[in-house]
Amino acid sequence: MKTARKVGILMDHSSATLMEFASDPSEAMAIESEFTHQEKEDSLGRSEKVMHNKEQHQQADYYKKLGEAIRQYDDVLLFGPTDAKVELFNLLKADHRFDEITIHLETTDMMTDNQQHAFIKAYFQKELNTR
């Protein structure tokens, strides 16, 4: 029987930290949005419409990078304080390539690295015990 690959992803609209459940201590991988505060200022100086258009394209690229990383896993926990996790979840659910991946959502406050690892470990261990 194949062991399910599990990952927890702390995310907001600008960055995501991916931490595998199996590795101990789990290694973290970061994925950043290309739309920085400086780019927002530069774009806003030209036109608000240009800024929003650029932001939407770069946000879509950010979610696409996250989606590609998520495809390697069987079980995914998206967590964090913003609605970014819900936006990503909705995009993934609309894409049939993610039909076989179980995706969970949890709203949390920002956490330290140790708190993130403990949260992911506790979440997936609780899930294993309820099966």
C-alpha positions as CSV (number, residue, x, y, z in Angstrom):
1,M,0.0,0.0,0.0
2,K,1.3,3.4,-1.0
3,T,1.9,5.9,1.8
4,A,-0.1,9.1,1.2
5,R,2.1,12.2,0.8
6,K,0.9,15.0,3.0
7,V,1.7,18.7,3.0
8,G,0.7,21.7,5.0
9,I,0.8,25.1,3.4
10,L,0.7,28.3,5.4
11,M,-0.2,31.0,2.9
12,D,-1.4,34.5,2.3
13,H,-1.6,36.5,-0.9
14,S,2.1,37.2,-1.1
15,S,3.9,34.0,0.0
16,A,3.4,30.4,0.9
17,T,5.4,28.0,3.0
18,L,5.1,24.3,2.2
19,M,6.0,21.7,4.8
20,E,5.7,18.0,4.3
21,F,4.1,16.0,7.1
22,A,6.3,12.9,6.7
23,S,9.7,14.6,7.1
24,D,10.9,15.2,10.6
25,P,12.0,17.9,11.0
26,S,10.0,18.9,8.1
27,E,11.7,20.9,5.4
28,A,10.0,24.1,4.3
29,M,9.8,25.4,0.8
30,A,8.7,28.9,0.0
31,I,6.8,30.1,-3.0
32,E,6.5,33.9,-3.4
33,S,4.1,36.0,-5.4
34,E,5.9,38.3,-7.9
35,F,3.6,41.2,-7.1
36,T,5.7,43.0,-4.5
37,H,4.8,46.3,-2.6
38,Q,7.3,48.1,-4.8
39,E,5.7,46.9,-8.0
40,K,2.3,48.0,-6.6
41,E,3.7,51.5,-6.0
42,D,5.2,51.7,-9.4
43,S,2.1,50.4,-11.2
44,L,-0.2,52.6,-9.1
45,G,1.8,55.6,-10.2
46,R,1.0,54.9,-13.8
47,S,-2.6,53.8,-13.5
48,E,-4.8,52.0,-11.1
49,K,-6.2,49.8,-13.9
50,V,-2.7,48.8,-14.9
51,M,-1.9,48.0,-11.3
52,H,-5.0,45.8,-10.8
53,N,-4.4,44.0,-14.1
54,K,-0.7,43.3,-13.3
55,E,-1.7,42.2,-9.8
56,Q,-4.3,39.7,-11.2
57,H,-1.8,38.2,-13.6
58,Q,0.9,37.8,-11.0
59,Q,-1.6,36.4,-8.5
60,A,-2.7,33.8,-11.1
61,D,0.9,32.9,-11.7
62,Y,1.5,32.5,-7.9
63,Y,-1.5,30.2,-7.6
64,K,-0.4,28.2,-10.6
65,K,3.0,27.6,-9.0
66,L,1.3,26.5,-5.8
67,G,-0.9,24.2,-7.8
68,E,2.0,22.6,-9.5
69,A,3.7,22.0,-6.1
70,I,0.4,20.6,-4.7
71,R,0.1,18.0,-7.5
72,Q,2.9,16.0,-5.9
73,Y,0.8,15.3,-2.8
74,D,-2.3,13.2,-1.9
75,D,-3.4,15.2,1.1
76,V,-3.1,19.0,1.5
77,L,-3.8,21.3,4.4
78,L,-4.1,25.0,3.4
79,F,-4.0,27.3,6.4
80,G,-3.4,30.9,7.3
81,P,-5.1,34.1,8.3
82,T,-6.3,35.4,4.9
83,D,-8.8,34.4,2.2
84,A,-5.9,33.4,-0.2
85,K,-6.3,29.7,0.8
86,V,-10.0,29.9,-0.1
87,E,-9.2,31.5,-3.5
88,L,-6.6,28.8,-4.2
89,F,-9.0,26.0,-3.0
90,N,-11.7,27.2,-5.4
91,L,-9.3,27.3,-8.4
92,L,-8.0,23.8,-7.6
93,K,-11.5,22.4,-7.2
94,A,-12.4,23.7,-10.6
95,D,-9.4,21.9,-12.1
96,H,-10.0,18.1,-12.6
97,R,-6.3,17.4,-12.3
98,F,-6.8,17.9,-8.5
99,D,-9.9,15.6,-8.2
100,E,-7.8,12.8,-6.5
101,I,-6.2,15.2,-4.0
102,T,-7.8,15.8,-0.6
103,I,-7.7,19.4,0.3
104,H,-8.5,20.8,3.8
105,L,-8.9,24.4,4.8
106,E,-8.2,25.9,8.3
107,T,-8.2,29.5,9.3
108,T,-5.3,30.3,11.7
109,D,-3.4,33.3,13.0
110,M,0.2,33.8,11.8
111,M,2.5,31.3,13.4
112,T,6.2,30.8,14.1
113,D,8.0,28.0,12.3
114,N,7.8,25.7,15.3
115,Q,4.0,26.4,15.7
116,Q,3.5,25.7,12.0
117,H,5.2,22.3,12.2
118,A,3.3,21.4,15.4
119,F,0.0,22.5,13.8
120,I,0.6,20.4,10.7
121,K,1.7,17.4,12.7
122,A,-1.2,17.6,15.1
123,Y,-3.7,18.1,12.2
124,F,-2.6,15.1,10.2
125,Q,-2.2,12.8,13.2
126,K,-5.7,13.7,14.4
127,E,-6.9,12.9,10.9
128,L,-5.2,9.5,10.9
129,N,-6.8,8.7,14.3
130,T,-10.3,9.5,13.1
131,R,-10.1,7.1,10.1
